[in-house]
Amino acid sequence: MYLGETYAPEVYSRGDPRTFATTSLKAGVQIRFLAGATKDRFVLTKVGTCELAASTLKIDLSLSAGRLIFDVTEKGVGVEVFQPLEFVEGAEALLHFPSVVDAQSTIELEIASLTAGDRLACTIDVDDTIGQREITVTGSEIEGATVSYSDADETSTATFSSEALVNVTTKD
């Protein structure tokens, strides 16, 4: 079982969310997008030895190949299934829970503290707006979406690959 759910490989198109992808990232945050049948999942893993504190991670889907949006209400612009934002792992790392409005394309996560190996995972429904598959998002549809990390000293931005993975560099 994973986070109170029975894990079914066919539900998550990018493999087991407990698997840490191989990376050359020395210090930063790795974010993996996992498309699900009813809930999509973002899994953030802190890489490196230093703690991240008083920082912000912004996930921005507006430049994604599928022009993705968050579908969080029944009467919104999304297709059929909707899912509100829910943190399923590591919520204690956040200063507060962000609110998400239907059809929004960004989420800002204000981080209180993340140490090496810490994970933060959330589920939410993500839909495309250009009519490719609408309900189920693929890695190629999230390609081009960005994640920005910022704190008092630096800002770093990276882009999701077609493998639905992004590595954002931070100081170590």
C-alpha positions as CSV (number, residue, x, y, z in Angstrom):
1,M,0.0,0.0,0.0
2,Y,1.1,3.5,-0.7
3,L,-0.3,6.5,1.2
4,G,-3.4,4.6,2.2
5,E,-4.2,3.5,-1.4
6,T,-3.6,0.2,-3.1
7,Y,-1.0,0.8,-5.7
8,A,-1.9,-0.3,-9.2
9,P,0.9,0.1,-11.8
10,E,-1.6,0.6,-14.7
11,V,-3.1,3.7,-12.9
12,Y,0.2,5.6,-12.9
13,S,1.7,5.8,-16.3
14,R,5.2,6.8,-15.2
15,G,5.9,3.9,-12.8
16,D,6.0,3.6,-9.1
17,P,6.0,7.0,-7.4
18,R,8.2,5.6,-4.6
19,T,10.9,5.1,-7.2
20,F,13.5,7.8,-7.2
21,A,14.6,8.5,-10.8
22,T,18.3,8.5,-11.6
23,T,19.6,12.0,-11.8
24,S,22.8,14.0,-12.0
25,L,21.2,16.6,-9.8
26,K,23.6,17.5,-7.0
27,A,21.3,19.8,-5.0
28,G,17.7,20.7,-5.6
29,V,14.3,19.3,-6.0
30,Q,13.2,16.6,-8.4
31,I,9.5,16.7,-9.4
32,R,7.8,13.8,-11.1
33,F,4.3,14.0,-12.6
34,L,2.3,10.8,-12.5
35,A,-0.8,10.6,-14.6
36,G,-3.6,8.7,-12.9
37,A,-7.0,7.5,-14.0
38,T,-8.9,9.7,-11.6
39,K,-6.1,11.5,-9.7
40,D,-2.9,12.9,-11.1
41,R,0.1,13.1,-8.7
42,F,3.1,15.4,-8.3
43,V,5.9,14.0,-6.2
44,L,8.7,16.3,-5.1
45,T,11.9,14.9,-3.6
46,K,14.6,17.0,-2.0
47,V,18.1,16.1,-3.4
48,G,21.4,17.1,-1.8
49,T,22.5,17.6,1.8
50,C,21.3,21.1,2.8
51,E,17.9,21.9,4.0
52,L,15.5,24.1,2.0
53,A,13.8,26.6,4.2
54,A,11.6,29.7,3.7
55,S,11.4,29.1,0.0
56,T,8.7,28.8,-2.8
57,L,8.2,26.2,-5.5
58,K,6.0,27.3,-8.3
59,I,4.6,24.7,-10.7
60,D,3.4,26.5,-13.9
61,L,1.5,24.5,-16.5
62,S,0.8,27.4,-18.9
63,L,3.7,26.6,-21.3
64,S,3.0,22.8,-21.3
65,A,2.5,21.2,-24.7
66,G,-1.1,20.3,-23.7
67,R,-1.8,23.7,-22.2
68,L,-2.7,22.0,-19.0
69,I,-5.0,23.3,-16.3
70,F,-6.0,22.1,-12.8
71,D,-9.6,20.7,-12.8
72,V,-10.8,21.1,-9.2
73,T,-14.5,21.6,-9.3
74,E,-17.4,19.7,-10.9
75,K,-18.8,22.7,-12.8
76,G,-15.5,24.0,-14.1
77,V,-14.0,23.9,-17.5
78,G,-12.3,20.5,-17.0
79,V,-13.5,17.2,-18.5
80,E,-15.7,14.8,-16.7
81,V,-13.7,13.9,-13.6
82,F,-12.4,16.6,-11.2
83,Q,-10.2,16.3,-8.1
84,P,-9.4,19.0,-5.6
85,L,-5.8,19.5,-4.4
86,E,-4.9,17.0,-1.6
87,F,-1.5,16.5,0.0
88,V,-0.8,12.9,0.6
89,E,2.7,13.0,1.9
90,G,5.0,15.6,3.5
91,A,2.3,18.3,4.1
92,E,4.1,19.3,7.3
93,A,6.9,20.8,5.0
94,L,4.5,23.6,3.9
95,L,3.9,26.9,5.6
96,H,0.2,26.7,4.5
97,F,-1.9,24.8,2.0
98,P,-2.3,26.7,-1.3
99,S,-5.7,27.3,-2.7
100,V,-6.4,26.3,-6.3
101,V,-9.1,27.8,-8.4
102,D,-10.6,25.7,-11.3
103,A,-8.8,26.2,-14.6
104,Q,-5.8,27.7,-12.8
105,S,-2.5,26.8,-14.4
106,T,-0.1,27.5,-11.5
107,I,0.4,26.3,-7.9
108,E,2.8,28.0,-5.4
109,L,4.0,25.9,-2.6
110,E,5.5,27.9,0.3
111,I,8.1,25.6,1.9
112,A,8.8,25.8,5.6
113,S,11.5,23.1,5.5
114,L,12.7,20.2,3.4
115,T,15.8,18.1,4.2
116,A,17.6,15.6,2.1
117,G,15.3,12.8,0.9
118,D,12.2,14.5,2.1
119,R,9.2,14.1,-0.1
120,L,6.1,16.2,-0.7
121,A,3.3,14.6,-2.7
122,C,-0.1,15.9,-3.8
123,T,-2.9,14.7,-5.9
124,I,-5.1,16.8,-8.2
125,D,-6.8,16.5,-11.5
126,V,-4.9,17.9,-14.5
127,D,-6.6,18.2,-17.9
128,D,-5.4,19.4,-21.3
129,T,-7.1,22.2,-23.1
130,I,-6.2,21.5,-26.7
131,G,-8.3,18.3,-27.0
132,Q,-5.6,15.6,-27.3
133,R,-6.7,13.2,-24.5
134,E,-8.3,15.7,-22.1
135,I,-8.9,13.3,-19.2
136,T,-5.6,11.4,-19.1
137,V,-2.5,13.5,-19.4
138,T,0.7,12.0,-20.9
139,G,4.3,12.9,-20.2
140,S,4.5,14.6,-23.6
141,E,1.6,16.9,-22.7
142,I,3.3,18.2,-19.5
143,E,6.5,18.8,-21.4
144,G,7.4,22.5,-21.4
145,A,5.7,23.2,-18.0
146,T,8.1,24.9,-15.6
147,V,9.0,24.7,-11.9
148,S,10.6,27.6,-10.3
149,Y,12.4,27.6,-6.9
150,S,13.1,30.9,-5.1
151,D,14.4,31.9,-1.8
152,A,15.9,35.1,-0.4
153,D,19.2,34.5,-2.4
154,E,18.3,32.8,-5.6
155,T,15.7,31.9,-8.3
156,S,16.1,28.8,-10.4
157,T,13.7,27.5,-13.1
158,A,13.6,24.2,-15.0
159,T,11.3,22.6,-17.5
160,F,9.4,19.3,-17.4
161,S,10.7,16.8,-20.0
162,S,8.6,14.4,-22.1
163,E,9.3,11.9,-19.3
164,A,7.2,14.0,-16.9
165,L,10.3,14.8,-14.8
166,V,12.0,18.1,-13.9
167,N,15.1,18.7,-11.8
168,V,15.3,22.2,-10.2
169,T,18.8,23.2,-9.0
170,T,19.3,24.8,-5.6
171,K,22.3,25.7,-3.6
172,D,23.7,22.9,-1.4
